[in-house]
């Protein structure tokens, strides 16, 4: 158990819908990262927040947005869902801002299925 | 642009040694990490190299050559439970901030 929690574990929805994925980082970690992993694919970095502020942006679609709240939990919002958005979405947390020299701890992931 | 290359699959026998290579192309390089992911599970951190050389952690070692933009993960005394996907990840800094870019992963099959 990494100490990072994600809800829900599974999510099934229809095309065109909007969903929100939630992540609580490990106690004491200020950075939260979101990743997308499609079937048999690597991890695609989406976005990073540090202490409530956006820190780095990866290949995140305009239909996707995220935020980190004062209690440090984070939400990833996916809208106008398409079939291709079906994937595992991982949240990770780390202590530092850069996430470079310290370990990222991954949550169990949310499996999103768009029908 | 940024890119990482690692073999898609490697097969080895129990008790053997296996090396998984990773070559990268990026600007603003900071370091190279390795993660393990079992089927259906979350990635877990294995090692991190910021400087040239070998880092050893138990049965696993990781090597980095910044001049060659190359690294590898060495797994010794392979066990069946080592069957998993292994991802190299490059940390870099650019105008968009710090980023971690993952490779596509190497699937390791350990045979008895």
Interface residues (C-beta under 8 A of the other chain):
Chain A: X2 X33 X35 X41 X42 X43 X44 X45 X48 X55 X56 X57 X58 X90 X92 X97 X98 X99 X100 X101 X103 X104 X105 X106 X107 X108 X109
Chain B: X30 X31 X33 X41 X42 X43 X44 X45 X48 X50 X87 X89 X91 X93 X96 X97 X98 X99 X100 X101 X102 X103 X104 X105
